[in-house]
Amino acid sequence: MMNPSSAIVPLAGSRTMAAAVVTRYGDPGVVVLRDVPRPRPGPHDLLIRVRATTVSSGDARVRARRVPEGMGLPLRLVLGWNAPRAAVLGTECAGVVEAVGGAVTRFRPGDPVVAFPGASMGAHAAFVRIREDGAVARKPDHLGWPEAAALLFGGTTAFHYLHRAARVKAGERVLVLGASGAVGTAAVQLARLAGAEVTAVCSGANETLALSLGASRVIDYQRQDFTRAGSSWEVVMDCVGATDYARCRPVLAPGGRLLRVVCGLAGQLGSLFQGRRSGHRVIAGVARERTEDVRHLLDLARRGALRPVIDAVLPFEQIAAAHARVDSGRKRGSIVLTLR
């Protein structure tokens, strides 16, 4: 293993770079810093020097092979049998364009950008390569590197479910379960921006946060069951795998939609037919990654309409501690790592 203090800033022209590598599935200790080959941009690529990235719940689930019930075998076939095929995790980052391919026209070296490699991963490294026409856009000027890096994992997931899938409308009532995580904090804001009335479900300690993001009401799950709150909602969005259709059916309004962001195989299959007799829809599955959604979210941030929530900012060398914090289930928003 290399000396972390000298690995984060490769020398000019170096063929290697620092990266956090997952050597096998397991606890946070399986993430180690190593020198790996530095990517080279193709004709249509950008090479981005990463200044900040995040450890998301998605990263932690892949690292630990912690998958929804019934999804173990299929996801192991997709992700890798004994260790992730994509050994360098990381779905989002902010940084500076270091180099561009010969056919690139929209960016040039020195441009500050935000990038979302998404399921391709690779952002837990000193450099990441992404196509010019991929999920990359100029960084909002008023955001620092940590804030810019924390926008897209939660934002793209929330946007997919609320707008692409549920098509939430002004005046509808939206309940967000897990409203203090990266997806939940984005969902509260995006639902409110759509003109919905938002109820946030989180711990009482996060009530002030949820209200500041636009929730009009907070239910402390440690004190009250949302199904006994005497209310109904057009949209129930479960960001943490806390419920199912049977529990939600009594509180879904006519035409209501249950959004199951975290859902096992049985739930995904059940979503194909559940609720139809009651006029409800159950929506599950993987959130699609769209470049236009990334650009829209960054535009919202640029206008001050969407803000990232950050639990902690740690140096890249503490990536194992970042994974442990995510595993605790107590983070608020995103865990950000910074690189020099």
PyMOL commands that set and color helices and strands:
alter all, ss='L'
color gray80, all
select helices_A, chain A and resi 4-7+28-30+57-64+72-79+118-120+145-149+152-165+182-193+204-213+226-228+245-251+265-270+276-278+291-302+316-327
alter helices_A, ss='H'
color red, helices_A
select strands_A, chain A and resi 16-22+31-37+45-55+93-100+112-115+127-131+136-138+173-177+197-202+217-220+233-238+252-260+281-284+310-315+334-338
alter strands_A, ss='S'
color yellow, strands_A
deselect
rebuild
show_as cartoon
